Amino acid sequence: MLAGFERVISRLVCACAIAMLGGGIAAAQVCGVQPGFEPGLVPSLVGGVPSFRTAMLAHDDGSGPGLYTIGIGSPASASTLPATSVSRLRNGRWERVGYRLVGVTVLASADLGATLPGGARLYVGGSGLTAQDEGGAPVTGGSVATWDGDRWQVLGGLSGSVSAMAGFDDGASAGPRLFVVGTGLRVNNQFPVEAARWDGHGWEVVTATFPLGHPTALLGFDLGQGSQLFVGGVGGTGLMRWTGSGWVEAGNAAVPILVQSLAGLAGPHGPEIVFGGGVLIDGQRYNYGRIRGDGSVAGISTPNVYFDRYPSVVASMTDRLGPAVYLGGGSPTTLGVPVASCHRYDGDSVTPLAATQRFRDVTSTRNDQSTITSFASFDDGAGLQVFAAGWVSACGAPGAASVEYAPTGLMFRMPQTGPDAGRVLRVGSGFASSGSELYRISSRVIRYAGRDQLAIAGPVLSAGTSASWGIAIFDGQTWSPFVPPAQVIGVFRPTVVQSVTVNGFERLVYNQSSSAGQIGYFEGASSFFNLLAGNPGGPNLRELFYFDDTMTDGPALYTQDSQSIRRVVNGQSQTLFSGSELKSAVVGDLGNGPQLFIGARFADGPGVAVWNGLNWDRIGAADQFVSVPTALVVHDDGAGPKLYSSFESIGIFNGRVTPRIARWGGEHWEPLGDGLRSGGSALRLALASFDDGTGPALYAAGDFLLAGGVPSRGFARWRNGHWEPFLDINQRSFEGQPLAEMSLSVLGDTMYLVGAFADTGLRLPGGATNTEANVVQAENILAIRACPPACFPDLNQDGNLDAGDIDYIINIAAGGVNPTGANSDLNRDGTTDMADVDVLVNVVAGGSCRD
C-alpha cells in the first residue's frame, strides 16, 4: 500500500526532496504539495482542549520502538477515523495507536514472562474504558486494556478506577504479574478491593484494603532488602510496601507524606526512592523527597516549583551524565516570564535543566503556572533523548542571560548525544498552534516590510522555530515571531492582523483582546495604541482591510465584525454598514479598481453588495440567497474577473437549487455545477484563486464531502467549467464538529491552506485511509507550490536585478552557500549550474526566465 501511495503522490510532488532552512523552504524548491512544509508535531484539540500528556514511555509492540503517550486528546483525533487517547511518536511523526479508546489515565509496559510469552505488552488503565474494534463495534467490560500490536483488547473482570499500574514479581506467584491499584476496584464484580493483579489470563485480588485512601503511584524497586513493590498515595505516611502477603508502612511514620509519583535511583549513597508530592520536615514543606533503605526521609529543595493543581512529577532516567531522577510539576510564572521548572536530581544535588513559560490561559488551567506533567526517555535511532510534556508554551536553557525560547507545542526534548546534547529543543518545527475553543486561524497576504508576506493570526504559539503569540509572519522563506509586551500577555488574543501606515510609519494592526475589542498596535514595550477608541466589536472581528476607496486622502483601515463595516480616518470611526448579520467581506477588483464587497442580511433579504464610496449597491436579485453569504473572492478563470460567493446550505439561481457556492456573471448569480454537498455546512468555506501551473482555478476548502457530485473530502477546485477533487483532508473535530475554519491565501507562487488537520494528513482524492501510507502530513498549514516554480531572479534579494545576482548564482553553482534561500535552479533541471547562470545573464540583459 505504501509503495502505491508514494507512486501516486509523486504526480503531485516533484521527485526531489524538500529541505527546511530556518523555518522556510530552502533553495532546492519543489512544486506541488510540499510534504516537508509541515507545522511540526503539535498536540490535537479534542473538545477544545489542547492535548497534554499525562504519561509517556518507550515501548516496542513488535513493529519498532515508539514513544507512547496518553493525555487529554491525542495527535490522532479525527471525526472520520476512530480516535484514541493513546498516540506514539515514531519515525519522526505522530501515529494513532489502534482504534478508538477512551477513559485512559495511566500507562505501563510490562513483561509477564512465561505466563504471557511474547515480550513486553502495553497496558492502559482508567475508568470505564471503551475500545472500538476494527469494524467499529464497541468493546467494553473493564478498566484495563492491552495493545497487542494490532488492536486493543479490554481485559474483562476488573472494574472501577485504576490510578497506577506496574509489572512486578513478588515471589508469591509463578512469575511477574501486572499489579494495579485504584479506588472502587472490583474483581469479577465482587467486593471492592484496593489492589489486584493480572496473570495474563485473569484477575486476582491482592488485598481488599490498606491505609491509603487514594493510591496514586506504584514502583517495583530494591531499596536494599530485595526487590519490593511500593505504593504511594494519600493517608498514613503516604508510602507502603508489599510483603507478598500484606502492606506495611515504608519510611519514617513520624513524617506525614503525600506521595503522588515514585522513582527509583541508584545514587552515590546507595539506592533510594524519590517521591513527588508533599513532605513536612521540621516545619518546612517540600514537593520532593527521598527515602533510603534505613527508612530515613529527607526533603529535596527545588526553587520555583510548588504543588498547586498538578502533581509533582518524578521519573527515573539514565542520561548522558548517569543515573538520575527528573523532577517536574507546577512552576509559577509572571505573565509569560520563563522559570526553571524541570530539574535533575543525582542523589546529592539538584540542577535546573529547562526553563519554561506559558503564553496564555487555556481552559481551566492557571495563567500564572507552567506545568510539567510527564517525562520519558526514548531513542528513535538518532540517539537517546529525554522528552518532557505539560502545560508549557515555550522552553529554553535555564539561567542564560539571553536565550531564544523555542515553542513546545506542549512538549519538548533534550538530546543526550551529538552536538545538541544538553540543549532544550522543541519536538518538530514550523508553525504550531493551540486553542481553548472552536477557533479560527486567519491568514491573509499583507504588504509589510517592503514585501508581500503571509500574516497568520489566532491561537498561534510559534512561528518557525521561535516562540510566538497570537501572530506569525511568513515571507515565503522565513518566519517572524511576535510576542506582545508582558503586561498584556494574559489578555492578548488577536484574530486578524493587517499592515497599515500610521503617522508615516508602517504598523502591524490587530485586535488586542477578544473581550475588550480594541484595534491598534504595540510600539516596543509600551502600551497598546487603540485606533478605534470606544468601539467594542473585537470579539466578532473577522476582517481588517487597508485600501483606498477614493473617498479618503489615501488608503484607510476598514474593519468588519458580525454586524458592521467601519472606516477609520484620522482616529475617527465611520460606520458604513450596520445590520443584524454580516458574515463576509473582501476587497477585490472586477475591472473598476479595488472595491469593498460584503455578504450580509439587508432589509430585503440576504445577499451581496458593493461599496461605491457613498452607498451600498446590491449585486443581484433579493431572492437568490437563502442564507447570508459567508465568504467572497474575486477569481479570473481566463474570461475576466468575477465575484464568487459561498454560503450555508443552498442558494436558488435561475430556478436551480445549488449548495454552498455561486458566481456573479455580471447580470445575475449562477450556480457552479452541482456545488459542494454533504458535510455539516457548519463552517465558512475558504476560497482562493490560484494557478498551480495547470491553469487558473478557484479552490475551496471546508467541511464538504462532494464536489460537483464527485467524492471530495474538504478540498476541491473549480476549473474549466467543472469541479475537481484536489486532495482529501481530514479536519480535527470533536463529536463531528471541525475544530477550526479553514483559511486559504496565495503568496507568490504558493497557496497556503491553514486550519486544523488530523494525523492522517492528506491523500489523493478517493485514496484509502491508511495511517502508514499517508506520508503527506500537515498539522495546521499546508503549502502548494506552482509547477513549474515561478522564476525570482533577484537572488540576493537586494531589490535590484543586476550583476550582484549573477555573482550570487555563480557562487552557488561553485558549491557556495545560498543565504537567502532563493530558488537558483532557474531552468528547472534539478541542479544549479552554469546553465542557470546563462539564464540569469539573459534576464539581466532584459530577457525572460522562460526564454
C-alpha positions in Angstrom: 0.0 0.0 0.0 2.8 2.4 0.9 4.6 2.0 -2.3 1.5 2.5 -4.3 0.7 5.7 -2.4 4.2 7.0 -3.0 3.8 6.4 -6.7 0.6 8.4 -7.0 1.7 11.2 -4.7 4.6 11.7 -7.0 2.1 13.1 -9.5 1.6 16.0 -7.1 5.1 16.3 -5.7 8.3 16.6 -7.6 10.8 13.8 -7.1 13.4 15.9 -5.3 13.0 16.2 -1.6 12.4 19.5 0.2 14.9 20.8 2.7 14.0 23.1 5.5 16.2 26.1 6.3 15.5 28.4 9.1 11.8 27.5 9.1 11.4 28.3 5.4 11.7 26.5 2.1 15.3 26.0 1.0 17.0 26.5 -2.4 16.0 23.2 -3.8 12.4 24.2 -4.0 10.0 21.7 -5.5 6.5 22.2 -6.8 3.1 20.7 -5.9 2.1 19.7 -2.4 5.0 20.3 0.0 5.5 17.2 2.2 8.4 18.9 4.0 6.4 22.0 4.8 4.7 20.8 7.9 4.0 22.6 11.1 5.7 20.2 13.4 4.3 17.7 15.9 1.6 19.6 17.6 -1.0 18.2 20.0 -4.5 17.7 18.8 -7.5 19.6 20.1 -10.3 17.4 21.4 -13.3 19.2 22.9 -11.4 22.4 22.5 -8.7 21.2 24.9 -5.0 21.2 23.8 -3.6 17.7 24.4 -1.0 17.4 27.1 0.5 14.0 28.0 -0.2 12.7 31.5 2.1 9.7 30.9 4.8 8.7 28.4 7.0 5.7 27.9 9.1 3.9 25.3 7.7 0.7 24.1 8.2 -1.7 21.1 5.0 -3.6 20.1 6.9 -5.6 17.6 6.7 -3.0 14.8 9.6 -0.9 16.1 10.2 1.3 19.1 8.0 4.3 19.7 7.3 6.9 22.3 3.8 6.1 23.6 1.8 8.9 25.2 -1.6 9.3 26.8 -3.4 12.5 27.8 -6.3 14.8 27.2 -6.9 14.4 23.5 -4.4 13.0 21.1 -2.4 13.9 18.0 -4.5 11.3 16.3 -8.0 12.6 16.7 -10.4 12.9 13.8 -14.1 12.6 13.4 -13.9 10.2 10.5 -11.2 8.0 11.9 -11.6 6.0 15.2 -9.9 8.4 17.6 -7.7 7.2 20.5 -6.3 8.9 23.6 -3.1 6.8 23.1 -0.6 8.0 20.5 3.0 7.3 19.6 5.9 9.2 18.2 7.7 7.0 15.7 9.9 7.7 12.7 9.6 11.5 13.3 5.8 11.7 13.3 2.7 11.0 15.4 0.6 8.0 14.8 -2.7 6.9 16.4 -2.4 3.6 18.2 -5.2 1.2 17.1 -8.8 2.0 17.2 -10.9 4.3 19.4 -10.1 4.0 23.1 -11.5 6.4 25.8 -11.2 6.6 29.5 -7.5 6.2 29.7 -5.5 7.8 32.5 -2.4 5.6 33.2 0.1 3.7 31.1 2.5 0.8 31.6 4.8 -1.6 29.7 5.2 -5.0 31.4 6.7 -8.3 30.5 4.8 -11.2 32.3 7.4 -13.7 31.2 6.2 -17.3 30.8 2.7 -16.6 31.9 2.2 -14.4 28.8 5.0 -15.1 26.3 5.9 -12.7 23.6 7.7 -9.9 25.4 6.5 -6.7 27.0 2.9 -5.7 26.4 1.5 -2.2 26.5 -1.2 -1.7 29.1 -3.5 1.2 29.8 -5.8 1.8 32.7 -8.5 4.2 33.8 -12.2 4.1 34.5 -14.9 2.7 32.2 -12.7 2.0 29.2 -14.4 1.8 25.9 -12.5 0.5 22.9 -13.6 0.1 19.3 -12.8 -2.9 17.2 -11.9 -3.0 13.6 -15.5 -3.0 12.5 -16.4 -0.1 14.7 -18.3 -2.2 17.3 -17.6 -1.1 20.9 -15.6 -3.3 23.2 -16.2 -2.7 26.9 -16.1 -4.6 30.2 -13.1 -3.5 32.2 -10.8 -0.8 33.4 -7.5 -2.1 31.9 -6.8 -2.8 28.2 -3.7 -4.1 26.4 -2.3 -3.4 22.9 -1.0 -6.5 21.0 0.4 -4.5 18.1 -2.7 -4.7 16.0 -5.7 -3.8 18.2 -6.8 -3.0 21.8 -8.3 -5.7 24.0 -10.1 -4.8 27.2 -9.2 -7.2 30.0 -12.5 -8.1 31.4 -13.2 -8.9 35.0 -11.8 -5.7 36.6 -14.0 -2.6 37.1 -13.5 0.7 38.9 -11.0 3.4 38.6 -7.3 2.4 38.1 -4.8 5.0 39.2 -1.5 3.2 38.8 0.0 0.0 37.3 3.4 -1.7 37.3 4.8 -5.1 36.4 6.3 -6.9 39.4 7.3 -10.4 40.6 6.6 -10.6 44.3 7.8 -14.2 44.6 4.4 -15.4 45.7 3.3 -16.3 42.2 4.8 -18.2 39.3 6.4 -15.2 37.7 5.7 -11.5 37.2 2.2 -10.0 37.3 0.7 -6.7 36.3 -0.3 -5.0 39.6 -2.9 -2.3 39.6 -4.2 0.0 42.4 -7.1 2.4 42.4 -10.4 3.2 44.0 -13.6 1.3 43.9 -12.0 -1.7 42.1 -14.0 -4.9 41.8 -12.7 -8.2 40.6 -15.3 -10.2 38.8 -18.0 -7.9 40.3 -17.0 -9.0 43.8 -16.4 -6.7 46.8 -14.4 -3.5 46.3 -10.6 -4.0 46.6 -7.7 -1.6 46.6 -5.2 -3.7 44.6 -5.4 -6.5 42.0 -3.0 -8.3 39.7 -3.3 -9.8 36.2 -1.5 -13.1 35.4 -2.0 -12.9 31.7 -5.3 -14.8 31.8 -7.4 -13.5 34.7 -7.5 -11.1 37.7 -6.6 -12.0 41.2 -7.4 -10.0 44.4 -4.2 -8.8 46.0 -5.7 -7.1 49.1 -9.0 -5.6 49.9 -7.7 -2.6 51.9 -4.6 -0.7 53.0 -4.3 2.6 54.9 -4.1 4.7 51.8 -7.3 6.4 50.9 -6.3 7.3 47.3 -3.4 5.3 45.8 -1.6 7.2 43.1 1.7 5.5 42.2 3.3 2.0 42.0 7.1 1.2 41.9 9.0 -2.1 41.9 12.4 -1.3 43.4 15.2 -2.8 45.5 15.8 -0.4 48.4 18.5 -2.7 49.9 16.3 -5.6 51.1 15.5 -7.2 47.8 13.0 -6.1 45.1 9.8 -4.8 46.6 6.6 -3.2 45.4 5.9 0.3 46.8 2.6 2.2 46.5 2.2 5.9 47.2 -0.9 7.9 47.9 -2.8 9.9 50.4 -3.2 8.9 54.0 -0.9 7.5 56.7 2.7 8.0 55.7 1.7 8.1 52.1 4.0 5.2 51.2 3.5 1.5 51.7 5.3 -1.6 50.5 4.0 -5.1 49.7 5.5 -8.0 51.6 3.9 -10.7 49.4 1.0 -11.2 51.8 0.2 -7.7 53.0 1.0 -3.9 53.0 3.3 -2.3 55.6 4.5 1.2 56.1 7.7 2.4 54.4 9.8 5.2 55.7 9.6 7.2 58.9 6.0 7.0 60.1 6.5 10.2 62.1 6.8 12.2 58.9 3.5 12.8 57.1 3.9 12.3 53.4 1.7 12.9 50.4 3.0 10.8 47.6 1.9 11.4 44.0 4.7 9.9 42.0 7.6 7.5 42.6 11.0 6.8 41.0 14.0 4.7 41.9 17.6 5.9 42.0 20.9 4.0 42.3 22.5 7.0 43.9 26.0 7.7 45.3 24.8 6.9 48.8 23.0 3.7 47.9 19.6 3.0 46.5 16.8 5.5 47.3 13.2 6.2 46.3 12.4 9.7 45.2 8.9 10.8 45.5 6.9 13.8 44.3 4.1 15.1 46.5 4.5 16.8 49.9 6.6 16.3 53.0 6.8 18.3 56.1 10.2 18.2 57.8 11.0 20.5 60.8 8.1 22.7 59.7 9.3 23.1 56.1 7.3 22.0 53.1 8.9 20.2 50.2 7.5 19.0 47.0 10.1 16.3 46.5 11.7 14.0 48.9 13.8 10.8 49.2 13.6 7.6 51.3 16.7 5.4 51.8 17.0 1.8 52.9 17.3 2.8 56.6 13.9 4.4 56.4 15.2 7.9 56.7 13.2 10.6 54.9 14.6 14.0 53.6 13.3 16.8 51.5 14.7 17.8 48.2 14.7 21.5 47.6 13.7 22.9 44.2 13.2 26.6 43.7 10.2 27.8 41.7 8.3 24.5 41.9 5.2 24.1 44.0 2.2 21.8 44.3 -0.9 23.6 43.3 -3.2 22.0 40.7 -0.9 19.3 39.3 1.2 16.6 40.9 4.9 16.9 41.5 6.3 14.5 38.9 9.4 12.3 39.3 10.9 9.9 36.7 13.9 7.7 36.7 16.4 8.4 33.9 19.8 7.4 32.7 21.1 10.3 30.7 24.5 11.3 29.4 25.7 12.1 33.0 24.5 8.8 34.5 21.6 7.7 36.7 19.2 10.5 37.8 15.7 11.4 38.7 14.0 14.2 36.7 11.7 16.5 38.7 8.7 18.3 37.3 5.5 19.9 38.4 3.8 23.3 38.6 6.0 26.3 38.4 4.8 29.9 38.9 5.3 32.3 36.1 4.6 36.0 35.8 2.9 36.9 32.6 5.0 34.6 30.5 8.3 35.1 32.2 10.2 31.8 32.0 11.2 29.9 35.1 13.2 26.8 35.8 10.6 24.1 36.1 12.5 20.9 35.1 15.3 19.7 37.4 17.7 16.8 37.6 18.5 15.1 41.0 21.5 12.8 41.2 21.4 11.8 44.8 23.5 14.8 46.0 22.3 17.9 44.3 19.6 19.4 42.1 20.4 21.0 38.7 17.9 23.0 36.6 17.6 21.6 33.1 14.9 23.7 31.4 13.1 26.9 31.9 9.5 27.1 30.6 6.9 29.7 30.1 3.2 30.0 29.5 1.8 32.4 26.9 -1.9 32.2 27.6 -4.5 30.7 29.8 -6.2 27.6 28.4 -9.4 26.0 29.7 -9.3 25.8 33.5 -5.5 25.9 33.9 -3.8 28.7 35.7 -2.4 31.5 33.6 0.4 32.0 36.1 1.6 28.4 36.1 3.9 26.4 33.8 3.4 22.7 34.5 5.4 19.6 33.6 3.2 16.6 33.7 5.4 13.7 32.4 8.8 12.6 31.4 10.2 9.7 29.2 13.5 8.7 27.6 13.4 7.4 24.0 15.9 6.6 21.3 14.3 6.5 17.8 17.6 5.6 16.2 19.1 9.1 16.2 20.3 8.9 19.8 18.8 9.0 23.3 16.5 11.9 24.1 14.6 12.9 27.2 11.1 14.2 26.5 9.0 16.4 28.8 5.4 17.4 28.4 2.9 19.6 30.1 1.2 23.0 30.1 4.2 24.9 28.6 4.2 27.2 25.6 8.0 27.7 25.2 11.2 26.3 26.6 14.9 27.2 26.8 18.0 26.7 28.8 17.8 28.0 32.4 19.9 30.8 33.7 21.1 32.1 30.4 21.4 35.9 30.2 19.9 35.9 26.7 18.1 33.0 25.2 15.6 32.4 22.5 12.8 30.4 23.9 11.6 27.7 21.5 7.9 26.9 21.1 7.0 23.5 22.6 3.6 22.6 21.3 3.2 21.4 25.0 6.2 19.1 24.6 9.9 19.5 24.4 13.0 17.3 24.2 16.6 17.2 25.5 19.1 15.2 23.3 21.7 13.2 25.3 24.1 12.6 22.4 25.5 14.6 19.4 26.1 18.3 19.0 22.8 19.2 20.7 23.4 17.2 23.8 22.0 19.0 26.8 20.1 21.6 24.8 16.4 22.2 25.2 14.6 21.8 21.9 11.1 21.6 20.6 9.6 18.5 19.1 9.2 19.2 15.4 9.4 22.6 13.6 7.3 25.1 11.8 4.1 26.7 12.7 2.3 25.5 15.8 -1.0 26.4 17.4 -3.2 25.7 20.3 -6.6 27.0 21.5 -9.3 26.7 24.0 -12.5 26.7 21.9 -13.8 26.2 18.4 -11.5 28.7 16.8 -10.4 30.4 13.6 -6.8 30.7 12.4 -7.0 33.6 9.9 -4.4 34.0 7.1 -4.0 36.9 4.7 -1.3 38.4 2.5 -0.2 41.8 3.6 2.3 44.3 2.4 4.8 44.5 5.2 8.5 45.5 5.5 8.6 46.3 1.8 7.3 42.9 0.5 4.2 40.7 0.4 4.1 38.4 3.4 1.7 35.8 4.9 0.2 37.0 8.2 -1.4 34.4 10.4 -3.5 35.3 13.5 -5.3 33.3 16.0 -4.3 30.7 18.7 -0.7 30.8 17.4 2.1 29.7 19.7 5.1 29.6 17.4 6.5 31.0 14.2 9.1 28.7 12.6 11.4 27.6 15.4 10.7 30.6 17.6 8.1 31.1 20.3 5.3 33.5 19.2 2.0 34.5 20.5 -1.1 35.3 18.5 0.6 36.3 15.3 3.1 34.8 12.9 4.5 36.4 9.7 6.0 34.3 6.9 7.7 35.8 3.8 7.9 32.5 1.9 11.2 31.5 3.4 11.5 32.8 7.0 9.1 33.0 9.9 9.0 36.2 12.1 7.6 35.6 15.6 5.6 38.1 17.6 5.5 38.5 21.4 3.5 41.4 22.9 4.5 43.3 26.0 4.5 41.2 29.1 1.8 43.3 30.8 -0.9 42.1 28.2 0.1 38.5 27.8 -2.9 37.3 29.8 -5.4 39.1 27.6 -3.9 39.4 24.1 -5.9 37.2 21.7 -5.7 38.6 18.2 -7.9 37.0 15.5 -6.9 39.1 12.5 -3.9 41.3 11.5 -3.2 43.9 8.9 -0.4 46.2 7.9 -1.2 50.0 7.8 0.6 53.3 7.7 0.1 55.4 10.8 1.6 58.8 11.0 4.0 57.9 8.3 5.2 54.7 10.0 4.3 51.1 9.0 2.5 49.2 11.7 1.0 45.8 12.3 -2.5 46.4 13.4 -4.7 43.8 15.2 -7.5 43.4 17.7 -5.8 43.4 21.1 -8.3 41.4 23.1 -11.3 39.2 22.4 -13.1 40.8 25.3 -12.1 44.5 25.2 -12.3 44.7 21.4 -9.6 47.2 20.9 -8.0 47.5 17.4 -4.5 49.0 17.2 -0.8 48.2 17.7 2.0 48.0 20.2 5.1 50.1 19.9 8.0 48.4 21.6 7.3 47.6 25.2 4.9 50.5 25.6 1.1 50.5 26.0 -1.3 49.5 23.3 -2.3 52.3 20.8 -6.0 51.9 20.2 -7.0 53.1 16.7 -10.7 52.6 17.3 -11.4 54.1 20.6 -14.8 53.4 22.1 -15.6 50.6 19.6 -16.2 47.2 21.2 -16.5 45.0 18.1 -13.5 42.9 18.9 -15.0 39.6 19.9 -16.6 39.2 16.4 -13.9 40.9 14.4 -13.3 39.0 11.2 -11.5 41.2 8.7 -9.2 44.2 8.5 -8.7 45.8 5.1 -6.4 48.6 4.1 -7.2 50.2 0.8 -8.2 53.4 -1.0 -11.9 53.7 -2.0 -11.0 57.2 -3.5 -13.2 58.9 -0.8 -10.4 59.5 1.6 -7.0 61.1 1.4 -5.2 57.8 0.6 -5.8 54.3 2.0 -7.8 53.8 5.2 -8.3 51.0 7.6 -11.7 49.1 7.3 -13.0 46.8 9.9 -15.6 44.1 9.6 -17.3 42.4 12.6 -20.5 40.4 12.7 -22.8 43.4 12.3 -20.9 46.4 10.9 -18.3 47.8 8.5 -16.3 50.7 9.8 -13.7 53.0 8.3 -11.0 54.6 10.5 -9.9 58.0 9.3 -7.7 60.2 11.5 -8.6 58.1 14.5 -12.3 58.5 13.9 -14.6 55.6 13.3 -17.2 56.0 10.5 -19.9 53.3 10.3 -20.5 52.4 6.7 -22.8 49.4 7.3 -24.8 48.2 10.3 -27.1 45.2 10.3 -28.1 42.1 12.1 -25.9 39.7 10.1 -22.7 40.4 8.3 -20.7 37.3 7.6 -18.2 38.1 4.8 -16.2 40.9 3.2 -13.5 41.2 0.6 -11.6 43.8 -1.3 -11.4 42.8 -5.0 -11.1 44.3 -8.5 -13.7 43.4 -11.1 -12.2 45.8 -13.6 -13.1 49.1 -11.9 -10.3 49.2 -9.4 -10.3 47.8 -5.8 -13.8 47.8 -4.3 -15.2 46.5 -1.0 -17.8 43.7 -1.3 -19.8 42.4 1.6 -22.2 39.4 2.3 -24.9 40.5 4.7 -28.6 40.5 5.5 -30.2 43.6 4.1 -33.6 45.0 4.5 -34.9 42.9 1.6 -33.0 39.7 2.5 -29.6 38.2 2.4 -27.2 38.8 -0.5 -24.1 40.7 -1.7 -23.4 44.4 -2.1 -20.6 46.6 -3.2 -19.5 49.9 -1.7 -19.5 52.7 -4.3 -17.8 55.2 -1.9 -21.1 56.6 -0.7 -23.7 53.8 -0.6 -24.1 50.1 -0.9 -25.3 48.7 -4.3 -26.9 45.2 -4.1 -25.5 42.7 -6.6 -28.2 40.5 -8.0 -31.8 40.0 -7.0 -33.0 39.8 -3.4 -34.4 36.3 -3.5 -31.5 34.2 -4.6 -29.6 33.6 -1.4 -31.5 31.6 1.3 -28.8 32.5 3.8 -26.2 35.2 4.2 -23.0 34.7 2.1 -20.2 33.5 4.3 -17.1 34.0 2.0 -16.3 36.1 -1.0 -13.4 36.1 -3.5 -12.6 37.5 -6.9 -11.3 34.9 -9.4 -10.4 35.2 -13.1 -10.8 31.9 -15.0 -9.4 33.4 -18.2 -12.6 35.2 -19.2 -12.2 38.1 -16.9 -12.5 38.6 -13.1 -15.8 37.6 -11.5 -17.1 37.5 -7.9 -17.7 34.2 -6.2 -19.7 33.7 -3.0 -20.1 30.8 -0.7 -23.0 30.4 1.8 -24.5 28.0 4.2 -26.9 25.3 2.9 -28.3 26.3 -0.5 -29.0 29.1 -3.0 -31.6 29.4 -5.7 -30.2 30.7 -9.0 -32.4 30.8 -12.2 -34.7 28.3 -10.5 -31.8 25.9 -9.8 -31.0 24.9 -6.3 -27.3 24.7 -5.7 -25.5 24.1 -2.4 -22.7 26.3 -0.8 -21.3 28.4 -3.8 -22.3 30.6 -6.7 -20.7 33.1 -9.2 -21.8 36.6 -10.2 -21.8 36.5 -14.0 -22.3 40.3 -14.5 -26.1 40.2 -14.8 -27.2 37.5 -12.4 -25.8 34.9 -9.9 -25.2 31.5 -11.4 -24.5 28.1 -9.9 -21.1 26.4 -10.1 -22.1 23.0 -11.4 -23.7 20.8 -8.7 -21.9 22.8 -5.9 -20.4 21.4 -2.8 -22.5 19.0 -0.9 -22.7 16.9 2.3 -20.7 17.7 5.4 -22.0 19.7 8.3 -22.1 23.1 6.5 -21.2 24.5 9.9 -18.1 26.5 8.9 -17.4 29.1 6.4 -15.7 27.8 3.2 -12.2 29.0 2.5 -11.9 30.3 -1.1 -8.8 31.3 -3.1 -7.9 32.0 -6.8 -4.7 30.2 -7.7 -2.9 28.8 -10.7 -0.7 25.8 -9.8 0.7 25.7 -13.3 -2.2 23.8 -14.9 -4.4 26.9 -15.3 -6.3 29.3 -13.1 -8.8 27.6 -10.7 -11.0 28.6 -7.8 -10.0 26.5 -4.7 -12.5 25.7 -1.9 -11.7 24.1 1.4 -14.2 23.2 4.1 -16.5 20.6 5.6 -17.9 19.1 2.4 -17.8 15.6 1.0 -18.9 16.0 -2.6 -17.7 18.5 -5.2 -19.9 18.6 -8.3 -21.3 15.2 -7.3 -17.9 13.6 -7.1 -16.4 12.4 -3.7 -14.1 15.1 -2.5 -13.2 15.3 1.2 -12.9 19.0 2.0 -10.6 20.4 -0.7 -11.6 20.8 -4.4 -11.2 23.3 -7.2 -13.5 24.7 -10.0 -11.7 24.7 -13.3 -12.7 24.6 -16.9 -16.4 24.6 -16.0 -16.4 21.7 -13.6 -15.4 20.6 -10.1 -12.2 18.5 -9.5 -11.3 16.9 -6.2 -7.8 18.1 -5.3 -6.8 16.5 -2.0 -8.7 14.7 0.7 -8.1 16.4 4.0 -9.1 15.2 7.5 -10.0 18.0 9.8 -9.6 17.7 13.5 -13.0 17.5 15.1 -14.9 16.8 18.2 -18.1 14.9 18.0 -18.3 15.6 14.3 -17.7 19.3 14.5 -14.5 20.6 12.9 -12.4 22.5 15.4 -11.3 25.3 13.1 -12.3 27.1 10.0 -10.0 26.7 7.0 -8.2 29.7 5.5 -6.6 29.9 2.0 -4.1 32.5 1.0 -1.8 32.9 -2.0 1.7 34.3 -1.6 3.9 34.5 -4.7 3.7 31.1 -6.5 2.4 29.2 -3.4 -1.0 28.7 -1.9 -1.3 28.1 1.8 -4.1 26.2 3.5 -4.4 26.9 7.2 -6.7 25.0 9.5 -6.5 22.0 11.9 -5.7 18.7 10.3 -5.7 15.2 11.7 -2.7 12.9 11.9 -3.5 11.1 8.7 -2.6 14.3 6.8 -3.7 14.3 3.2 -4.2 11.9 0.4 -5.2 11.9 -3.2 -9.0 12.0 -3.8 -10.6 8.7 -3.0 -7.5 7.1 -1.7 -7.8 4.5 1.1 -7.4 5.7 4.6 -4.1 4.2 5.8 -2.1 5.9 8.5 1.2 4.3 7.4 0.6 5.3 3.7 -0.4 8.9 4.2 3.1 10.3 4.1 2.0 13.8 3.2 1.1 15.4 6.5 0.0 18.8 7.9 -1.0 19.7 11.4 -2.3 23.2 10.6 -0.7 24.5 7.5 -0.1 23.1 4.0 1.9 24.7 1.2 1.0 24.0 -2.5 3.6 25.4 -4.9 3.0 26.2 -8.6 4.6 23.8 -11.1 6.9 24.8 -12.6 8.1 27.2 -9.8 8.0 30.9 -10.7 11.3 32.5 -11.5 12.5 35.1 -9.0 15.8 36.3 -10.4 16.6 38.8 -7.7 18.5 36.0 -5.9 20.4 38.2 -3.4 17.1 39.9 -2.6 18.5 43.5 -2.6 15.7 44.8 -4.6 17.7 45.1 -7.8 18.3 42.7 -10.7 21.9 43.2 -11.7 25.4 41.8 -11.7 25.2 41.2 -8.0 22.7 38.4 -8.7 25.0 36.9 -11.3 27.8 36.8 -8.8 25.4 35.2 -6.3 24.4 32.4 -8.6 27.9 31.7 -9.8 28.9 31.2 -6.1 26.0 28.7 -5.7 27.0 26.9 -8.8 30.5 26.6 -7.5 29.3 25.0 -4.3 28.9 28.1 -2.2 26.1 28.8 0.3 22.7 30.3 -0.5 21.9 32.5 2.5 18.7 34.0 1.1 17.3 30.5 0.3 16.4 31.7 -3.2 15.4 29.3 -6.0 18.6 29.3 -8.0 17.5 26.4 -10.4 16.2 28.8 -13.0 16.0 26.3 -15.8 14.3 23.8 -13.6 16.6 20.8 -14.4 17.1 19.9 -10.8 20.6 21.4 -10.3 22.2 24.8 -10.1 25.0 25.1 -12.7 26.3 27.2 -15.5 23.1 26.7 -17.5 21.3 28.6 -14.7 24.0 31.3 -14.8 23.3 31.7 -18.6 19.5 32.1 -17.9 20.2 34.8 -15.3 22.6 36.7 -17.6 19.8 36.7 -20.2 17.3 38.0 -17.7 19.7 40.8 -16.5 20.1 41.7 -20.2 16.3 42.1 -20.5 15.2 38.6 -21.4 12.8 36.2 -19.6 13.4 33.3 -17.3 11.2 31.3 -19.6 13.2 32.0 -22.7 
